[in-house]
Amino acid sequence: MAMPPVFTHPGRHRVAVLARPVLLPIELGIVHQLFGQARVGASADGEPLYEVATCALRPGEVGTDGDFTVAVRHGPEALAEADTVVVLSSYEDYVQDTPALPAPLAEAFALIRPGTRVASICTGAFVLASAGLLDGHTATTHWRYTELFARLFPQVELDPDVLYTDGGSVLTSAGCAAGIDLCLHLIRRDHGTAVANDVARRTVVPPHREGGQVQYIRRPVPAPSAPATSAAREWALRHLKEPITLGQLAARESMSVRNFNRRFREEAGTTPMNWLNRQRIELARELLEESDLPVDQVAAQSGLGSAANLRQHFHAALGTSPNAYRTTFRGPVK
């Protein structure tokens, strides 16, 4: 007897969420909430863009780290129908002592079609690495388990500082809340900034969280009580189209350039100039999606200067050109 299809809305992007015992319910909720909020036209009245289904190695109750279980209707057959597979973390990952993929997981992963996008939240990266999907890629996982990950999977380039990594068809994220950053990134990649920002607004989370997980790692000594750099960042966001120097930013906080640079890296997980460049690229994305400005004016309005400079930064950050990006999310300009 043939199994009924897991996904029932043709045309929607199909997301299968693989839940394993003992799961963290927040991770499961993140995937359903964020992808479930993504709508055509970045409007609450628009048609949903994704269909999300939870699956397990066997249908039935899956234990959580709380005092309740989750009833999962679908088995691994959902993986065979998915366009994107999201692997949640499990307490099994925290005590893993071998890089081998357990037989039931190996059988489930064999159902995933070639070309399917696969992503992990938190220590779900251990599963992706065990399956060989991260070989030759950069990956991340929760900072508490990076040493174990590096020991088990020396063939994977580990970046313990970032919130998520994007290797095209395979993506990883850090601790469970970094699943929010990853899902918003995927929505932004699929449907553009406007849709991702709308999801973030309605979910009441920042559309793009600054820095990496390095800022959340416990330090052996307390952080100094010097003034924060938030005022400089707020000022910079209002003046992106203008030339901005490190000295100007430091002056906003009445700091020396050296002290400001150090404090900024501690708070944002990156250098001031890298952060500034990323904000300008994000502004350029919004202008390309939401305005009819020519590319050279988009470059000027976002503070990236010339069209050539915009194309260079766009290709480095997104792997595409401004015109191709605009065509993807708005269609050809008439």
Secondary structure as the mmCIF struct_conf table of DSSP 4:
data_model
#
loop_
_struct_conf.conf_type_id
_struct_conf.id
_struct_conf.beg_label_comp_id
_struct_conf.beg_label_asym_id
_struct_conf.beg_label_seq_id
_struct_conf.end_label_comp_id
_struct_conf.end_label_asym_id
_struct_conf.end_label_seq_id
HELX_LH_PP_P HELX_LH_PP_P1 ALA A 2 PRO A 5
BEND BEND1 VAL A 6 VAL A 6
TURN_TY1_P TURN_TY1_P1 PRO A 10 GLY A 11
BEND BEND2 ARG A 12 ARG A 12
STRN STRN1 HIS A 13 LEU A 18
BEND BEND3 PRO A 21 VAL A 22
STRN STRN2 LEU A 23 LEU A 23
HELX_RH_AL_P HELX_RH_AL_P1 PRO A 25 GLN A 37
STRN STRN3 ARG A 39 ARG A 39
HELX_RH_3T_P HELX_RH_3T_P1 VAL A 40 ALA A 42
TURN_TY1_P TURN_TY1_P2 ALA A 44 ASP A 45
BEND BEND4 GLY A 46 GLY A 46
HELX_LH_PP_P HELX_LH_PP_P2 GLU A 47 GLU A 47
STRN STRN4 PRO A 48 PRO A 48
BEND BEND5 LEU A 49 LEU A 49
STRN STRN5 TYR A 50 CYS A 55
BEND BEND6 LEU A 57 PRO A 59
STRN STRN6 GLY A 60 GLY A 63
STRN STRN7 THR A 64 THR A 64
BEND BEND7 ASP A 65 ASP A 67
STRN STRN8 THR A 69 VAL A 72
STRN STRN9 HIS A 74 HIS A 74
TURN_TY1_P TURN_TY1_P3 PRO A 76 PRO A 76
HELX_RH_AL_P HELX_RH_AL_P2 GLU A 77 GLU A 81
BEND BEND8 ASP A 83 ASP A 83
STRN STRN10 THR A 84 VAL A 87
HELX_LH_PP_P HELX_LH_PP_P3 LEU A 88 SER A 89
HELX_RH_AL_P HELX_RH_AL_P3 TYR A 91 TYR A 94
TURN_TY1_P TURN_TY1_P4 VAL A 95 VAL A 95
BEND BEND9 PRO A 99 ALA A 100
HELX_LH_PP_P HELX_LH_PP_P4 LEU A 101 PRO A 102
HELX_RH_AL_P HELX_RH_AL_P4 ALA A 103 PHE A 109
TURN_TY1_P TURN_TY1_P5 ALA A 110 LEU A 111
BEND BEND10 ILE A 112 ILE A 112
HELX_LH_PP_P HELX_LH_PP_P5 ARG A 113 ARG A 113
TURN_TY1_P TURN_TY1_P6 PRO A 114 GLY A 115
STRN STRN11 ARG A 117 SER A 120
TURN_TY1_P TURN_TY1_P7 CYS A 122 THR A 123
HELX_RH_AL_P HELX_RH_AL_P5 GLY A 124 SER A 130
TURN_TY1_P TURN_TY1_P8 ALA A 131 GLY A 136
BEND BEND11 HIS A 137 HIS A 137
STRN STRN12 THR A 138 ALA A 139
HELX_RH_3T_P HELX_RH_3T_P2 TRP A 143 TYR A 145
HELX_RH_AL_P HELX_RH_AL_P6 THR A 146 LEU A 152
TURN_TY1_P TURN_TY1_P9 PRO A 154 GLN A 155
BEND BEND12 VAL A 156 VAL A 156
STRN STRN13 GLU A 157 LEU A 158
BEND BEND13 PRO A 160 ASP A 161
BEND BEND14 LEU A 163 LEU A 163
STRN STRN14 TYR A 164 ASP A 166
BEND BEND15 GLY A 168 SER A 169
STRN STRN15 VAL A 170 SER A 173
BEND BEND16 ALA A 174 GLY A 175
TURN_TY1_P TURN_TY1_P10 CYS A 176 ALA A 177
HELX_RH_AL_P HELX_RH_AL_P7 ALA A 178 HIS A 191
HELX_RH_AL_P HELX_RH_AL_P8 THR A 193 THR A 203
TURN_TY1_P TURN_TY1_P11 VAL A 204 VAL A 204
BEND BEND17 VAL A 205 VAL A 205
BEND BEND18 PRO A 207 HIS A 208
BEND BEND19 GLY A 211 GLY A 211
HELX_RH_3T_P HELX_RH_3T_P3 GLN A 213 TYR A 216
BEND BEND20 ILE A 217 ILE A 217
HELX_LH_PP_P HELX_LH_PP_P6 ARG A 218 ARG A 219
BEND BEND21 PRO A 220 VAL A 221
HELX_LH_PP_P HELX_LH_PP_P7 PRO A 222 PRO A 224
HELX_LH_PP_P HELX_LH_PP_P8 ALA A 226 ALA A 228
BEND BEND22 THR A 229 THR A 229
HELX_RH_AL_P HELX_RH_AL_P9 SER A 230 ARG A 238
TURN_TY1_P TURN_TY1_P12 HIS A 239 LYS A 241
BEND BEND23 GLU A 242 GLU A 242
HELX_RH_AL_P HELX_RH_AL_P10 LEU A 246 ARG A 252
TURN_TY1_P TURN_TY1_P13 GLU A 253 SER A 254
HELX_RH_AL_P HELX_RH_AL_P11 VAL A 257 ALA A 268
BEND BEND24 GLY A 269 THR A 270
HELX_RH_AL_P HELX_RH_AL_P12 PRO A 272 GLU A 290
HELX_RH_AL_P HELX_RH_AL_P13 VAL A 295 GLN A 301
TURN_TY1_P TURN_TY1_P14 SER A 302 GLY A 303
BEND BEND25 SER A 306 SER A 306
HELX_RH_AL_P HELX_RH_AL_P14 ALA A 307 LEU A 318
BEND BEND26 GLY A 319 THR A 320
HELX_RH_AL_P HELX_RH_AL_P15 PRO A 322 ARG A 330
#
